[in-house]
Amino acid sequence: MSQIGDTYRAHSRLTQLLNEEMLKRRGSLKELERFRETLNAAFYLLGWSQFEYLVRRAAENLIDDKARSQTVDQYAWQELKQNVKGLKVRRRLDLIFHGNPAVRKSLESDYELRNDIAHDYKKLPKEVRDVSAWLQRLEELVTKF
């Protein structure tokens, strides 16, 4: 299990505590709703950064393996290995998930959302508000590569 699993458990527990606090409160819940939005965005970004690190490692391992192959393709892989540091996240995702275009497309959407949250301070859209489920999905993807 990766750190994404720990992040999932932490998010689930904090969400549970926040929900319990909301049930106890009388009156306006606007402040707690803002806390929930911030909590979700923070854990979304944390989960994505942990996933991105694992993707980087998996892509580098794949490139290393292919560069050691005894085929004509080894030279292209060796060239890529020399320039692996400059390889963008999207290209790394392409390498790992080239056989599963549906997952790759979904990750592209996740990455766009990550950029919006991290750089434009946007909030998570309603369909992504269940960050715990999203973190679980990332953990499942990690076990596939």
VEXKOL-529384 format. One record per residue: residue number from 0; chain; z, x, y of N, C-alpha, C in turn. Coordinates in Angstrom, 3 decimals. Example, Ala and Ser with C-alpha at 12.3 -4.5 7.8 and 13.67 -1.06 7.14 Angstrom:
BEGIN
> pos,unit,n.w,n.u,n.v,ca.w,ca.u,ca.v,c.w,c.u,c.v
> 0,A,7.800,13.190,-5.690,7.800,12.300,-4.500,7.800,13.200,-3.300
> 1,A,7.080,12.850,-2.250,7.140,13.670,-1.060,7.870,12.900,0.030
end
This chain:
BEGIN
> pos,unit,n.w,n.u,n.v,ca.w,ca.u,ca.v,c.w,c.u,c.v
> 0,A,0.000,0.846,-1.182,0.000,0.000,0.000,0.000,0.888,1.240
> 1,A,-0.788,0.530,2.212,-0.886,1.295,3.450,0.167,0.811,4.452
> 2,A,0.184,1.455,5.582,1.091,1.035,6.653,0.733,-0.342,7.183
> 3,A,-0.467,-0.781,6.916,-0.862,-2.118,7.362,0.035,-3.160,6.705
> 4,A,0.433,-2.925,5.459,1.348,-3.841,4.779,2.694,-3.917,5.486
> 5,A,3.198,-2.779,5.925,4.456,-2.762,6.689,4.291,-3.487,8.026
> 6,A,3.149,-3.277,8.655,2.865,-3.948,9.927,2.806,-5.450,9.715
> 7,A,2.172,-5.874,8.643,2.108,-7.306,8.299,3.516,-7.878,8.144
> 8,A,4.366,-7.189,7.387,5.737,-7.690,7.175,6.534,-7.734,8.476
> 9,A,6.370,-6.716,9.317,7.073,-6.700,10.605,6.600,-7.853,11.487
> 10,A,5.299,-8.074,11.540,4.775,-9.161,12.355,5.273,-10.510,11.841
> 11,A,5.228,-10.691,10.542,5.687,-11.956,9.964,7.152,-12.216,10.300
> 12,A,7.963,-11.197,10.192,9.405,-11.363,10.471,9.647,-11.656,11.951
> 13,A,8.988,-10.917,12.829,9.180,-11.153,14.265,8.661,-12.528,14.676
> 14,A,7.575,-12.959,14.082,7.047,-14.298,14.359,8.041,-15.357,13.893
> 15,A,8.626,-15.132,12.733,9.631,-16.062,12.216,10.833,-16.143,13.162
> 16,A,11.307,-14.995,13.627,12.436,-14.988,14.558,12.077,-15.689,15.869
> 17,A,10.883,-15.466,16.344,10.435,-16.126,17.573,10.353,-17.636,17.372
> 18,A,9.838,-18.065,16.230,9.781,-19.500,15.927,11.178,-20.115,15.866
> 19,A,12.118,-19.402,15.261,13.496,-19.891,15.194,14.096,-20.019,16.586
> 20,A,13.829,-19.047,17.440,14.328,-19.093,18.815,13.719,-20.272,19.568
> 21,A,12.453,-20.545,19.322,11.792,-21.665,19.984,12.412,-22.995,19.554
> 22,A,12.804,-23.092,18.295,13.434,-24.326,17.808,14.822,-24.528,18.430
> 23,A,15.528,-23.445,18.713,16.868,-23.520,19.297,16.836,-23.905,20.771
> 24,A,15.801,-23.485,21.468,15.732,-23.671,22.917,15.477,-25.110,23.291
> 25,A,16.073,-25.451,24.378,15.792,-26.742,24.993,15.099,-26.451,26.317
> 26,A,14.130,-27.215,26.622,13.429,-26.999,27.886,12.122,-26.260,27.669
> 27,A,11.719,-25.515,28.675,10.414,-24.858,28.695,10.326,-23.723,27.682
> 28,A,9.209,-23.684,27.005,8.958,-22.633,26.023,7.855,-21.689,26.489
> 29,A,7.467,-21.807,27.765,6.354,-21.014,28.275,6.601,-19.509,28.119
> 30,A,7.808,-19.072,28.415,8.116,-17.647,28.305,7.981,-17.173,26.862
> 31,A,8.503,-17.954,25.934,8.400,-17.576,24.524,6.946,-17.625,24.035
> 32,A,6.162,-18.543,24.554,4.745,-18.588,24.196,4.025,-17.341,24.693
> 33,A,4.368,-16.874,25.890,3.787,-15.631,26.402,4.208,-14.456,25.527
> 34,A,5.480,-14.460,25.099,5.951,-13.407,24.194,5.151,-13.429,22.899
> 35,A,4.895,-14.623,22.378,4.130,-14.740,21.129,2.712,-14.195,21.320
> 36,A,2.077,-14.530,22.430,0.731,-14.022,22.701,0.726,-12.498,22.787
> 37,A,1.716,-11.945,23.453,1.816,-10.493,23.591,2.103,-9.844,22.242
> 38,A,2.994,-10.436,21.486,3.324,-9.938,20.151,2.082,-9.929,19.262
> 39,A,1.331,-11.014,19.269,0.129,-11.098,18.451,-0.909,-10.057,18.863
> 40,A,-1.122,-9.910,20.161,-2.098,-8.928,20.637,-1.664,-7.509,20.263
> 41,A,-0.380,-7.215,20.428,0.125,-5.875,20.105,-0.036,-5.573,18.619
> 42,A,0.295,-6.530,17.780,0.169,-6.301,16.339,-1.290,-6.289,15.900
> 43,A,-2.135,-7.026,16.571,-3.571,-6.964,16.275,-4.090,-5.554,16.548
> 44,A,-3.724,-5.015,17.700,-4.167,-3.661,18.049,-3.558,-2.614,17.127
> 45,A,-2.292,-2.765,16.780,-1.653,-1.829,15.863,-2.321,-1.878,14.497
> 46,A,-2.540,-3.066,13.981,-3.197,-3.206,12.681,-4.588,-2.612,12.696
> 47,A,-5.330,-2.862,13.769,-6.680,-2.312,13.848,-6.637,-0.787,13.892
> 48,A,-5.714,-0.211,14.661,-5.659,1.255,14.753,-5.280,1.872,13.410
> 49,A,-4.390,1.235,12.667,-4.047,1.736,11.338,-5.249,1.629,10.404
> 50,A,-5.963,0.528,10.473,-7.153,0.334,9.659,-8.222,1.353,10.034
> 51,A,-8.397,1.579,11.321,-9.403,2.530,11.795,-9.124,3.934,11.262
> 52,A,-7.865,4.322,11.239,-7.499,5.634,10.692,-7.891,5.728,9.218
> 53,A,-7.613,4.681,8.455,-7.964,4.676,7.033,-9.478,4.677,6.830
> 54,A,-10.198,3.980,7.697,-11.661,3.980,7.647,-12.186,5.382,7.932
> 55,A,-11.613,6.041,8.915,-12.042,7.405,9.250,-11.858,8.339,8.055
> 56,A,-10.697,8.258,7.436,-10.434,9.109,6.264,-11.369,8.780,5.109
> 57,A,-11.572,7.502,4.838,-12.440,7.093,3.728,-13.886,7.535,3.974
> 58,A,-14.364,7.407,5.196,-15.728,7.835,5.519,-15.870,9.345,5.357
> 59,A,-14.884,10.083,5.816,-14.937,11.544,5.673,-14.921,11.950,4.203
> 60,A,-14.123,11.277,3.391,-14.100,11.569,1.954,-15.451,11.259,1.309
> 61,A,-16.041,10.144,1.692,-17.356,9.771,1.171,-18.396,10.821,1.547
> 62,A,-18.390,11.235,2.794,-19.339,12.240,3.274,-19.121,13.561,2.543
> 63,A,-17.870,13.963,2.368,-17.573,15.196,1.623,-18.123,15.136,0.204
> 64,A,-17.893,14.028,-0.469,-18.389,13.867,-1.848,-19.912,13.957,-1.900
> 65,A,-20.567,13.256,-1.000,-22.036,13.249,-0.986,-22.598,14.619,-0.608
> 66,A,-21.901,15.349,0.273,-22.362,16.679,0.686,-22.265,17.686,-0.465
> 67,A,-21.416,17.430,-1.431,-21.272,18.317,-2.598,-22.216,17.945,-3.736
> 68,A,-22.933,16.848,-3.583,-23.836,16.414,-4.657,-24.947,17.446,-4.839
> 69,A,-25.535,17.433,-5.983,-26.613,18.370,-6.289,-27.965,17.656,-6.212
> 70,A,-28.163,16.929,-5.135,-29.415,16.198,-4.937,-30.055,16.649,-3.633
> 71,A,-31.256,16.222,-3.427,-31.938,16.564,-2.191,-31.207,15.949,-0.987
> 72,A,-30.508,14.854,-1.200,-29.766,14.188,-0.120,-28.570,14.997,0.371
> 73,A,-28.137,15.963,-0.425,-26.946,16.724,-0.042,-27.098,17.385,1.321
> 74,A,-28.302,17.765,1.673,-28.524,18.453,2.950,-28.319,17.517,4.143
> 75,A,-28.735,16.294,3.977,-28.499,15.304,5.036,-27.004,15.021,5.165
> 76,A,-26.333,14.914,4.029,-24.892,14.671,4.052,-24.142,15.875,4.631
> 77,A,-24.617,17.081,4.348,-23.983,18.275,4.913,-24.142,18.303,6.435
> 78,A,-25.295,17.881,6.899,-25.521,17.792,8.349,-24.575,16.769,8.974
> 79,A,-24.447,15.629,8.311,-23.536,14.600,8.809,-22.100,15.112,8.800
> 80,A,-21.741,15.851,7.758,-20.377,16.405,7.655,-20.069,17.329,8.831
> 81,A,-21.050,18.108,9.247,-20.842,19.017,10.373,-20.613,18.266,11.683
> 82,A,-21.101,17.051,11.751,-20.986,16.264,12.974,-20.088,15.040,12.805
> 83,A,-19.238,15.053,11.793,-18.435,13.868,11.458,-17.483,13.468,12.587
> 84,A,-17.012,14.409,13.350,-16.074,14.079,14.432,-16.708,13.159,15.473
> 85,A,-18.008,13.269,15.663,-18.698,12.436,16.645,-19.155,11.094,16.103
> 86,A,-18.872,10.839,14.846,-19.313,9.593,14.222,-18.473,8.427,14.737
> 87,A,-19.129,7.442,15.292,-18.456,6.265,15.859,-17.862,5.391,14.764
> 88,A,-16.895,4.594,15.135,-16.225,3.699,14.198,-17.229,2.785,13.512
> 89,A,-18.140,2.248,14.270,-19.130,1.326,13.688,-19.959,2.010,12.603
> 90,A,-20.322,3.267,12.810,-21.103,3.987,11.797,-20.252,4.266,10.558
> 91,A,-18.986,4.536,10.761,-18.081,4.744,9.627,-17.942,3.449,8.822
> 92,A,-17.836,2.340,9.529,-17.776,1.044,8.843,-19.069,0.783,8.078
> 93,A,-20.202,1.185,8.665,-21.487,1.030,7.970,-21.497,1.802,6.662
> 94,A,-20.974,3.023,6.696,-20.942,3.841,5.478,-20.097,3.193,4.383
> 95,A,-18.952,2.696,4.764,-18.014,2.169,3.774,-18.420,0.790,3.274
> 96,A,-18.873,-0.064,4.172,-19.137,-1.453,3.811,-20.626,-1.791,3.770
> 97,A,-21.481,-0.807,3.560,-22.929,-1.062,3.532,-23.309,-2.034,2.421
> 98,A,-22.530,-2.082,1.366,-22.832,-2.977,0.257,-22.285,-4.378,0.417
> 99,A,-21.563,-4.619,1.506,-20.964,-5.930,1.725,-21.208,-6.356,3.179
> 100,A,-22.401,-6.853,3.464,-22.745,-7.185,4.855,-21.868,-8.266,5.484
> 101,A,-21.339,-9.177,4.681,-20.477,-10.229,5.248,-19.189,-9.616,5.793
> 102,A,-18.599,-8.717,5.033,-17.384,-8.033,5.493,-17.706,-7.184,6.709
> 103,A,-18.826,-6.472,6.650,-19.204,-5.611,7.767,-19.395,-6.416,9.040
> 104,A,-20.031,-7.580,8.941,-20.238,-8.443,10.110,-18.903,-8.941,10.659
> 105,A,-18.004,-9.307,9.771,-16.683,-9.766,10.184,-15.917,-8.650,10.898
> 106,A,-16.012,-7.444,10.374,-15.336,-6.303,11.004,-15.944,-5.978,12.365
> 107,A,-17.226,-6.217,12.511,-17.861,-6.014,13.815,-17.258,-6.966,14.840
> 108,A,-17.063,-8.210,14.450,-16.424,-9.192,15.341,-15.000,-8.774,15.671
> 109,A,-14.279,-8.308,14.651,-12.905,-7.840,14.866,-12.876,-6.663,15.835
> 110,A,-13.834,-5.766,15.693,-13.879,-4.591,16.553,-14.195,-4.977,17.998
> 111,A,-15.099,-5.912,18.170,-15.412,-6.400,19.519,-14.172,-7.029,20.153
> 112,A,-13.459,-7.823,19.364,-12.238,-8.447,19.861,-11.197,-7.390,20.209
> 113,A,-11.083,-6.381,19.368,-10.151,-5.276,19.625,-10.463,-4.629,20.972
> 114,A,-11.742,-4.392,21.232,-12.136,-3.794,22.509,-11.799,-4.706,23.683
> 115,A,-12.031,-6.002,23.521,-11.704,-6.957,24.582,-10.212,-6.957,24.882
> 116,A,-9.388,-6.928,23.855,-7.937,-6.960,24.047,-7.448,-5.645,24.648
> 117,A,-7.927,-4.544,24.085,-7.434,-3.233,24.512,-7.917,-2.829,25.902
> 118,A,-9.141,-3.192,26.239,-9.726,-2.692,27.487,-9.847,-3.733,28.582
> 119,A,-9.979,-4.990,28.207,-10.141,-6.045,29.200,-8.926,-6.964,29.291
> 120,A,-7.884,-6.655,28.527,-6.633,-7.414,28.541,-6.826,-8.893,28.239
> 121,A,-7.780,-9.178,27.368,-8.002,-10.567,26.983,-6.986,-10.971,25.927
> 122,A,-6.799,-12.266,25.796,-5.882,-12.793,24.790,-6.645,-13.061,23.502
> 123,A,-5.907,-13.157,22.417,-6.520,-13.505,21.140,-7.017,-14.941,21.200
> 124,A,-8.219,-15.185,20.713,-8.673,-16.578,20.654,-7.874,-17.355,19.621
> 125,A,-7.863,-18.653,19.738,-7.057,-19.501,18.853,-7.369,-19.266,17.375
> 126,A,-8.640,-19.029,17.029,-8.981,-18.863,15.614,-8.440,-17.562,15.014
> 127,A,-7.953,-16.658,15.836,-7.403,-15.398,15.339,-5.892,-15.334,15.570
> 128,A,-5.304,-16.413,15.950,-3.879,-16.406,16.273,-2.994,-16.102,15.056
> 129,A,-3.480,-16.318,13.835,-2.680,-16.005,12.658,-2.884,-14.535,12.319
> 130,A,-2.214,-13.692,13.069,-2.368,-12.251,12.926,-1.842,-11.787,11.571
> 131,A,-0.813,-12.443,11.057,-0.286,-12.062,9.743,-1.358,-12.193,8.669
> 132,A,-2.101,-13.280,8.685,-3.172,-13.473,7.706,-4.262,-12.418,7.901
> 133,A,-4.575,-12.104,9.144,-5.579,-11.090,9.436,-5.128,-9.724,8.930
> 134,A,-3.842,-9.387,9.134,-3.319,-8.114,8.646,-3.374,-8.050,7.117
> 135,A,-3.076,-9.160,6.472,-3.185,-9.212,5.008,-4.617,-8.946,4.571
> 136,A,-5.565,-9.523,5.277,-6.975,-9.319,4.949,-7.359,-7.852,5.092
> 137,A,-6.875,-7.200,6.143,-7.155,-5.777,6.310,-6.579,-4.975,5.152
> 138,A,-5.363,-5.313,4.752,-4.732,-4.605,3.636,-5.558,-4.773,2.362
> 139,A,-6.089,-5.963,2.145,-6.945,-6.200,0.974,-8.218,-5.382,1.054
> 140,A,-8.793,-5.246,2.235,-10.001,-4.443,2.391,-9.724,-2.968,2.096
> 141,A,-8.554,-2.491,2.501,-8.198,-1.093,2.265,-8.177,-0.803,0.767
> 142,A,-7.710,-1.746,-0.020,-7.643,-1.511,-1.464,-9.038,-1.466,-2.091
> 143,A,-10.045,-1.944,-1.393,-11.414,-1.954,-1.928,-12.169,-0.668,-1.630
> 144,A,-11.644,0.167,-0.735,-12.304,1.452,-0.511,-11.287,2.507,-0.730
end
